[in-house]
Amino acid sequence: MKEKLLNLLNNSYSPYSNFKVACIVVTKDNKEFVGVNVENSSYGATICAERNAILSAISNGYKKHDFEKLYVMCDSLKISTCCMVCRQVILEFFEKDKEIICMNKLGESKTFLVSDLCPYPFDSEDLK
């Protein structure tokens, strides 16, 4: 997965932050969907790699709980985790026991469960 993510970093459009991010989501039937961060001069219009990959899978017919793992790599020596907006989207579509693997550009990684990244979720139960 490391090499795929390293190559995918080249597709990032990040002229403002110069912080490239690549993501691959794996579905339970072992299909892979990719995403990169795509920035905009209006920062609110920027989309993160994680959401890009998840929404690509949804656009291709996958549904809530069809996801197995998410790999994300930042073009940095630091292993970064997903932003809070991405965590909320991950929480929406992934089961809480699924793995999120965060990597730096060297391929060093830390693995988290969704429940680790979202210990106090806001989910559909809060809307009742």
Secondary structure, DSSP 8 states (H G I E B T S, - for coil): -HHHHHHHHTT-B-TTT---EEEEEEETT--EEEEE-B--SSGGG-B-HHHHHHHHHHHTT--TT-EEEEEEEESSSS-----HHHHHHHHHHS-TT-EEEEE-TT--EEEEEHHHH-SS---GGGG-
